[in-house]
Structures are given as C-alpha cells and as structure tokens.
C-alpha cells in the first residue's frame, strides 16, 4: 500500500491510496497518517478494493506545516482523540446531508487540537495532534496494558463518568485486534488531559453500557453513497 499527496502541490482535504494487494484494505475513520506535506486523518471508514487507486477524504491535524518531510505517509499508530473525532464525524455527516461530500469543518478540527494541547499542557511547533500523543506516550502505554483486548473481541464501548463516550465496532476479530490499541488511546488521551479524575464505578458503567446497547436498534440512521474507487 502507498499513501501520497494527490499531486506534488498537494490538496489539504484529499490523499491518494494505492492498494497493491490482492485483497481489500480497511482504512478506519480517524486513523492518523503522518508525513508528506502535513499530517492527516481519514474522514470516513473505507474498504478499498484490491489492486485499486482511490482518492480519499481527509482532515489536517497539523496546522503549522505545509512542506514535505517525506514522499509518502506512514501510519501514526494513532486514532484521532475521541471527542475531536466525534465532532469531525458530525461535520462530515452534515456535509454529506448537504450533498457536499465527505468534508469536515477544518477550522473546528484545528481549534480542538489546539484546545487539547492546552488541556494536556503540551506544545507543538506545528500544532500537530500527534505531538500530544508523543508527549503522553508513557502514560498511554501504561493504560493500554490495563485495557488489553480479549479473545474474539470485535468492538469497544467506552463509558466515562457515567456517560457513553464512544462505540466502535469492527466485525472481524483479527482486524479489530489490529486497531484495538489505537482506539483505546483515542479515549485515554482525552482523559489524561483532564484534571480531577473521579474513581470509576464498574457496576454503574456496565448498567449504562447495557442501556445504551438496548437503545441502538431504535436510533435514527442515514445512508450515503460510499467513496468511489
């Protein structure tokens, strides 16, 4: 697989993904790609066809750089911080509803990354979200050891302070296992940035999760055309 800018000049909201494999490739909403002219995250989950070349919609997660540091992108091993990802997804949904494609509110993304740096007490010369994760790497690794995946796990439902903070599902256990740590980090990084943490109540969290899952079948759904290969 190769991930590159769409041209030498680049385009902030788009990248090209070349899948050279003989099988489909899953790209997860919010996964961060670092390098090239600036770091980006994917604006939607995409299952790329085998032997395909696809222009994919992205958001910038590094406000202060527009210059090459590498020819192609690398996997940052990070999924966008959960609250920022949720807001990004909302703006993408609004864009789709307006028939404007898989576009995010880029200014909002930059503002929320800056706010995350402020809360976490971290800095970045280019305003890069990835620098928050790097600065808190040791704490993230310690927490991830606590929340290791279990056999045949296919999803993650996160309850924080009695409220559902997120729900991620990847139906294939082997694929989910590859993404588990990234997803856990995306929730933990937000909490590491908060002051005055309260103790968890496992029984209350379990009850809230059960109630949430019972509500999911009744939730409103909208469908949109997928990314064209």
N, C-alpha and C positions, 0 to 999 in steps of 0.2 A: 504494500500500500504506500502511496505517496500523497502528501498533503502540501499544497503550494498555494501561493497567491494566484489569482486568476490571470495576471499578466505581470510584467516586470514593474509596472507602475502601481499595481495592486488596486484593490477595492475594499474599503473597510467592511462592508456587510456581506462579502462573498469570498469563498475559497473554492479551490478545485480539489476533489478527492479522486484519485485513480486507484481502483481496486483491481489488482493484477491476479488475484487469487481465483481459484476455480469454484469458490463457494461464496455465498453472500457475506457481507460485513456489516456488523451493527455499530452505529455511532450513536452515543447516548446524549440526549438533551443535557446541556450544561457542562459536558466534558470540555476541559480546557486544553488548548493547543498552544504551545509556546514556540517562539522563534520567528523566522521570516521578518516581516516589517513591523508586526506588533502581535501580542498575544490575543487570542480569540476564544470564545466558547460557542458551541453549537446551539442554534436556536430551536431545534426540534430533534427528536429521535428519528434516525433514518436507517433503514435496512437497504444497503447498497447491493445492487445485483453483481453477480460475478462478472469479471472482465468488463468493468464499466468505468466511465469517467463522468463525474457528476459535479455540478456547481451547487454548493451547499450554503445556506444562510447562516450567518454568524453575528456575534456581537463582540465588540472590542473590550478587552479587560486590561488595557494598558494605555492610559490616556496620553502619556507624555512621550511616546516614541512612534516614529513613522520612518524607520530606516532598517535596512537588512542587518540581521545578526547571523542569519543562516539562510540557505537557499530554500529549505523546506521546514515544516513544523515537526515538533516532537510531542509525544504525549506527556502532559504535565503530571499525570497520575493524580489529578485533582478534578473534582466536580465543583462547579460554582457554589459558593456559600449559599445555603438553603434559602434564606429569606430573599436574597438578591435573585436567585433562580426563580422563586415563586413570582416575584414582581415582573421579571423578564418574561416569564410564560404568560402572564396576564396581558402584557402589552402585545406580545406576539398573537395571542388569541384575538385581541381587539383589532389588530391589523388584518388578520385573516377574515374576520367578520365584515370588515370594510372592503374586502376584495383587494387588499394591498400587499398580499404575500406574507411570507414569514419574517416580518421585520419587527425589531424591538425598539423600545424607546431608549436610544443610545445615551442620551444625556442623563436619563434616570439611572442607567447602569453605572456610568462614571461617578455620579453623585453618591450612589450607595456604596461603591467600592471605597470612595474617599471617607465616607462615614464609618465603614468597617475598620479602616486603618486608624481613625481617630478613637474608636471604642477600644480597639486592641492595643493601642499605644505603639503602633508600628509605623514605619515610614518607607517610602519607595521613591527613588529619584524619577521614575517614570509613571508613578501612580498605578503600578501593577498589582492586581489582586493576588497574583502568585506569591508576591513578597510577604503577604500576611501569613500564608501557609508556611513559607520557609522560616519566618521568624518564630513561629509557634510549633515547629516540626517535632521537637522532643515531646511536648505535651500531647500532641496529636497521636504520636506513635504509642504513647503510654495508654491513652484512652482506647485506641483501636485494638490493643491486646485484650482489653476488657470486653469489647463487643465483637469478638471473633465470629465468623459465620458458623452456622450449624449445618450438618449434612442435609442435602436436598433443599436447602433454603432457596426461595425464589422471590423474596421481597423483604422490604423493611418498612415498618410503620413506627414513626417516632412520636412519642408523647413527651412534651416538655412543660413543666408547671401546670399539669392537668389538661393541656390542650394539644391536639394533634398538630404537629409541626410539619409533617410530610408523610407521603405514602408512595413508595417506589416499587414497581413490580417488573421483573424480567422472568417470564415463564420457564425458561430453560435453566436448571440449576447450575450447570457448568459455566454458562455465560454469566449468570448472576454472580457467581463466586469471583469472577474477574473484576467485577465492578463494586463489590461489597465495601471494601476499604475506602474507596473514593467517596462513596455515598455517605458512609459513616462520618468521614472527615468533614463533609459539606455541612453537616448539622453541628458537629462538635466545635468547628471554628467559630460559629456564631456565639456559642455559649462561653467559649474561652474569652471572648471579647466583652462579655457581660460582667458586671460587678455584682457582688452579693448573691451568690448562688444559694438556692434552697435545697434541702435534702429531698431525694426522690421518694415517692410513695408507690412501691411496685403494685400493690393491690388496686389503688386508685387509677394508676396508669393502665393496668390491664382492663379495668372496667370501662375506661374511656375508649380504649382501642376497640373493645368488643362492640360498644355502642356505635362507634364510627363505622366499623365494617358492616353493621346491620343497616346503616343509612346509605351506603354506597350504591346499592341497586336502585334506589329511588332518586339518585342525583340526576340533574339535567345534563344531557350530552349534546355536543355539536360535532359534526364531522366536516372535514375539509379535504380538498384534493392533496395528495402527497407530492413530495418533491419529484420533479421529472428527471429521469436519467437521460 
